[in-house]
Amino acid sequence: MKVLSIALAGAVLALSGAAAQAEVRFGIMNESYQPFFAKDASGKWEGWEIDMMDAVCAEMHESCSIVEMSWDGLIPALQAKKFDVIWSSMSITDERSKTIDFTDKYYNTPSKLIGPKEGKTGAGPDDVAGTTIGIQVSTVQSEYYKKYFAEKASEKTYQTLDEALQDLAAGRVDYVFADSMPLAEFLKSDFGKDCCEDRGDVANDPAILGYGVAGGVRKGEDDLREKLNKAIAAVRASGKYAEISKKYFDFDPYGN
């Protein structure tokens, strides 16, 4: 009986240890979105958001893995329990918050327009009148277009931002509208710096463009959300956030 009790206690401890080391699966868009995430030559994910994921996982004392998914499939896949948290530059919006819960933000940057060199400067509705704007589907920029630009300009949608940028460089659209940081990376590239330039940030509308970028979790999974929140706060307070950011930016991406 004593031997059985010891064996049972060992099994319980083993299970407890396994639970403490449960893997957290991070859902990431299956395309390059520099400087936040991209695959290197060996197929390994790298970038600011990947480094942040690693730092957050270390704070949580959890092992983590990456699940790749198309951008417009991220929320359905989260709900289907194909992974545990969306970690893919997803903005907190009122509309998305009806479906999923968000962690505290971990960065916040404006949205902007870029266009061909020597084009018209400005990012307001009158500035884009009579043009065609390239926008990735299921993004906050697509919703912004509907409210502010639809009466002035046409929209051409793309499954990926890269496709929109290729069409801009080829002259098939007049603008691309997206988050400022991946657009800035494109303009620094050999491909982008020869063809295109910044047209300016759009006027902010947090109800549409969001309240910052955060992790997305299923409704009701408050324990995981709070664990992520504590880890994000700890990474920022420890100086690790600044250390990671200096590898990619000359400013603090946390924003306002």
Disulfide bonds with the S-S distance in Angstrom:
Cys57-Cys64 1.85
Cys195-Cys196 2.24
